[in-house]
Amino acid sequence: MVPFVLWGMCMENYITLAEASRRWGISERRIRTLCAEGRIEGVTRFGKAWAIPENTEKPADNRVKTGKYVKKKT
């Protein structure tokens, strides 16, 4: 594996969004959302770019998939 370079720094133990997308089989946009929500452990943001630790597991998908989302009354 070739480490990626971000702003002149070698990010040896990190992967890009594109690499995580290939490994986990989900879109880069979905990974950006997971990063922004803090659901990927150890993720770091450098300006507009996200650096994901290479040994991080794919987070669980907690979205409602049944189509039967029920809004709770408060």
C-alpha positions, 0 to 999 in steps of 0.5 A: 500500500502506498501512503497518501500525502496530505499537504506535504505530510506523509499519512502512512497509517491512514487511508483516503475516502476513496480507499475506504469506499473501495474497502467497505463497499459504500460511497465516498459521500456516505463515508463523508457523512459518517465522518461528520457524524463522528461515527468512524473511530479515530478519523481526523480532518485536515481542512477539507480532507478526511484521514481515516486510520487504516485499521478502522472497521466499517461502522454499523449502518443504523439507518431505518431500512423498513420504510416504517419510520414512525415519528414519536409524539412528544 
